[in-house]
Amino acid sequence: MSATGISIVVYRWAGSWGPFKVSIPCGECALTKDIIEDTIETELEGIPVNLTVRDWLSEWWKPFIKAGFHAPIVIVDDKVISQGRALNRGLLTQAVIEAHAKKSRITQNIVFGKASCPHCAEAKQALTDAKVPFDYYDVVKQPRALYEMIARVKPIIGPKTPVTVPQIWLDEKYVGGKDQLIKHLKMTS
């Protein structure tokens, strides 16, 4: 997948403004920064991320205009995703993957599915029989795959349509589910 970097900005309880100066470190701010750094190295590995840490009191008006009022404030691509408490890494992972999906495209053949899905098994077998190489991601066992699938499928099928599996991309194009795959394979063979 090709992409441009995702911006993460953290405003921590620190800095100064006029006669006010923060001299007591914020434990939740430090914890939030550590969570972000670890999440970038693990769940978000391979996604280009630019992390910036700023002092809230020195620049309070910047997050304020985005409705960020209470440090630690975490902003992903100009959207406040967390504030006032230690960061939930699942929220961060989902927000970064959603932002990444908007900026990148799928360049390989992919099947998103789950182990207990008979349609997924049939789709994988149809691709194997047609000798079409593909990568398979289990959305139950791989949370990153679930977040990516939803972020990529919802704009195509609409916000009120339930997302089912499998969800398939071939040759950089969205195919759909198993039935659409079978039709596609018949048309291209």
N, C-alpha and C positions, 0 to 999 in steps of 0.2 A: 504494500500500500504506500502511496506517495502522500506527503503531508507537509504542512508548515507547522511551526511550534505552537504549543498551547501555553498561554500566559497564566501563571498562578502568582497572585500577589497576596502576601500576608501582612496585615497591619497588626503589630504587637503593641502591648501596653508599655510604651517607652517613649523617650523624647522630651521635648520641651516646647512651650508656647508662652511667650511673654514671661511673666514671673513664675510660671508653673513649670516644674520639672519632675519627671517620674524617676525616682531613685530606688524603688522596690521592684525587683523583677517579677514578671507574671509567670507563674508556673504553668498555667494552661496555654500561654503563648509559646513557651519553650516546648511543651509537649506537642502542641499543634505543628510546630516546625519539624520536630523529630518524626511525627507521623507522616507528614508530607514527604520528607526526604526518603523515608523507608518505603512508602507507597510508590514513589517514583522508581525506586530501584527494584521493586518486586512486581506488584500488580500492573504497573504502568510501563514496565520495561519495554523499550523499543518505540515508545511514543515520545516524540520530541517535546520537551517541557522546559519552559523558562521560569525559574522560581526567583521571586524578588521578595525580600523581607524589608518592611518599612516601619518606622516609628510612628505610631498612631497620633500621639499628641503633637508632633512636629508637622503632621500633614492631615489633621483630622477632617478637613473639608473635602479631601479627595474621596474617601469611602463614603462620607456623609451624603454626597450627591447621588450615590448608588444605593442609598438606604442602609449603609453600614454604620452602625452607631456604637457598638460595644466590642472592644478587642477581646480575644483575637478575632479579626475579620479575615475571612478567606474569600478571595475573588478569583474566579476562573473565567478567563476571556470576558472581562467586564461584567460578570454576573456574581453577586454575593451568594455564596452557597452555604456559609456558616458564619456565625458570630456569637460572641459572648460565652463560649464554652470550648472545651477541647474538641477538636475535629473528629467527626465520624469518618473513618477512612473509606467506608462504602460510598458515602456521599461524594467524596473527592474522586474516587475511582469512576463512579457513574458520570459525574460532571465533566471530567477530563475526556473520557471516552466519547461522550456525546459531542463535545467540542471538536474532538479529533475526527469523528465521523463526518461532521459538517465540512471539514477542511481537506479531507482525503477521499480517495476512491479505492474500491476493491480492485486489485489488479490480477488476482489469481482466482481459480475456481474454488468456491467455498460452499460447503453444506453446513448449516447450523441445524442441530437436531438434539435428540436425547435418546438414551439407550432403550427406553421402554416404548419407543414410537415405531410401530410397524411401517408407517409411511417413510420414515427416515431410513430404515433398513432397506426398503424397496428402492428408494432413490439412490442410496449408496451402491446397491447391487446393479442398478441400471447404468450408472456412470462407470462402474468397474467393467461391466459387460461391453459397454461402448468404448472401452479403453480411453476414457477421459480422465486425466489426472485431476485430483481434487484434494483439498484439505478439509478435514471434518473437525468440527468443534461441538462438544457436548455442552449445551447451555445450562444444564443442571449442575454439572461438575466443574465447570469453568465460568465463574461469575463474569469475568471480563468478556467472554463470548456472548453471554446473555445481554449485557449492557450494549455491546456493539450491535448485536442483531436488532435489538429494539430501536436503537438510535438510527439504524439504517433503514429498517422496514417501515416504521411508523410514518415517515414523510411520504412514502410511496403508497401505502394502503389506506392512510388516513388515521386520525387520532381515535376514532370510535370503533374501528375494526379490530377485533381481537387478533393478536399475533399467535399463530400456530407454528408448529414445526412439521416438516423441515422448511427452511428458508434457503434458497439456492441462488448463487451467482455463478455465471459462466462467461468467460471471455469479457470480463469487466461489465457485464450487464446483469440486471436483476431478472431472474427467470420466474420465481415464485415457489410454489410447493411441488410435491411429487407429480401431480397430474400435469402441471405445466411443463415440468421437466420431460416427462414421457413424450408429450406433444413436440417439444423442442427437439428432442433426440430423433424422433421420426422425421421431422422436417429437414434436419441437417444431415441425415444419413443417406 
